[in-house]
Amino acid sequence: MLDKLYGINTELGMSYCMDDEDFYREVLEEYINSSKVDELISLFEAQDWANYRIRIHAVKSTSLTIGAEELSAKALAIENACKNSDADAIKAGHQDCLDMYRKTLDIVANAVK
């Protein structure tokens, strides 16, 4: 069940969880429950890049922890854009990253039902 999740390297996620499937499931559940979608949208609309950077950093880190490497990389690029005060790069990457984040949340939610 948890060994094949689209877009998620479950082997990597499991390795972060000491190859304990129950622990990995808990991490996945926490990932869903701590969604940053609404905060990211609000901060993006307010162009509050300092706080947006904090939230996108969390998305980057937690996504990597579950094995969502591509999402983590997209979030890292936006985090770096925030560090560099590159509003154009933030704006260019936001929607794609947000869409991938939502899709990842859906995939994880369906897997841990």
C-alpha positions as CSV (number, residue, x, y, z in Angstrom):
1,M,0.0,0.0,0.0
2,L,2.6,2.6,1.0
3,D,5.3,1.1,-1.2
4,K,4.0,2.8,-4.4
5,L,2.8,6.3,-4.1
6,Y,2.9,8.4,-7.3
7,G,5.6,11.0,-7.1
8,I,6.9,9.9,-3.8
9,N,10.1,7.9,-3.2
10,T,8.7,5.8,-0.4
11,E,12.1,4.1,0.1
12,L,13.6,7.4,0.9
13,G,10.7,8.3,3.2
14,M,11.0,5.0,5.0
15,S,14.7,5.5,5.4
16,Y,14.0,8.7,7.3
17,C,11.7,6.7,9.5
18,M,14.2,3.9,10.3
19,D,12.4,1.6,7.9
20,D,9.4,1.4,10.3
21,E,6.2,1.4,8.3
22,D,4.1,2.4,11.3
23,F,6.3,5.4,12.0
24,Y,6.3,6.3,8.3
25,R,2.5,6.2,8.3
26,E,2.5,8.5,11.3
27,V,4.8,10.9,9.5
28,L,2.5,10.8,6.5
29,E,-0.5,11.6,8.6
30,E,1.2,14.5,10.2
31,Y,2.2,15.7,6.8
32,I,-1.5,15.9,5.8
33,N,-2.6,17.4,9.1
34,S,0.1,20.2,9.0
35,S,-0.8,21.4,5.5
36,K,0.6,24.8,4.7
37,V,-1.6,25.4,1.6
38,D,-3.8,28.1,3.1
39,E,-0.9,29.9,4.7
40,L,1.1,29.9,1.5
41,I,-1.8,31.3,-0.5
42,S,-2.4,34.1,2.1
43,L,1.3,35.0,2.4
44,F,1.7,34.9,-1.4
45,E,-1.2,37.2,-1.9
46,A,0.1,39.6,0.7
47,Q,3.6,39.3,-0.8
48,D,4.9,38.7,2.7
49,W,8.1,37.0,1.4
50,A,9.7,36.7,4.8
51,N,6.9,34.6,6.3
52,Y,6.3,32.8,2.9
53,R,10.0,31.7,3.1
54,I,9.4,30.1,6.5
55,R,6.3,28.2,5.3
56,I,7.9,27.1,2.0
57,H,11.0,25.9,4.0
58,A,8.7,23.7,6.0
59,V,7.1,22.3,2.9
60,K,10.6,21.6,1.5
61,S,11.7,19.8,4.6
62,T,8.6,17.8,5.3
63,S,8.2,16.8,1.7
64,L,11.7,15.5,1.5
65,T,11.1,13.6,4.7
66,I,8.2,11.7,3.2
67,G,10.1,11.1,-0.1
68,A,8.5,13.8,-2.3
69,E,11.8,14.8,-3.8
70,E,10.5,16.8,-6.8
71,L,8.2,18.8,-4.6
72,S,11.0,19.4,-2.1
73,A,13.3,20.7,-5.0
74,K,10.6,23.1,-6.2
75,A,10.1,24.4,-2.7
76,L,13.8,24.8,-2.3
77,A,14.0,26.9,-5.5
78,I,11.3,29.2,-4.1
79,E,12.9,29.3,-0.7
80,N,16.2,30.4,-2.4
81,A,14.2,33.0,-4.4
82,C,12.9,34.4,-1.1
83,K,16.4,34.5,0.3
84,N,17.5,36.5,-2.7
85,S,14.4,38.8,-2.7
86,D,13.6,37.6,-6.2
87,A,9.8,38.3,-6.3
88,D,9.6,37.4,-10.0
89,A,11.1,33.9,-9.4
90,I,8.7,33.4,-6.4
91,K,5.7,34.4,-8.5
92,A,6.9,32.2,-11.4
93,G,7.2,29.1,-9.2
94,H,4.4,29.5,-6.7
95,Q,1.5,28.0,-8.6
96,D,3.3,25.0,-9.9
97,C,4.7,24.2,-6.5
98,L,1.3,24.8,-4.8
99,D,-0.4,22.5,-7.4
100,M,2.2,19.8,-6.8
101,Y,1.9,20.2,-3.0
102,R,-1.9,19.8,-3.2
103,K,-1.6,16.7,-5.4
104,T,1.0,15.2,-3.0
105,L,-1.3,15.9,-0.1
106,D,-4.2,14.1,-1.9
107,I,-2.0,11.1,-2.8
108,V,-0.8,10.8,0.8
109,A,-4.4,11.2,2.2
110,N,-5.7,8.5,-0.1
111,A,-2.8,6.2,0.9
112,V,-3.3,6.5,4.7
113,K,-7.1,6.1,4.7
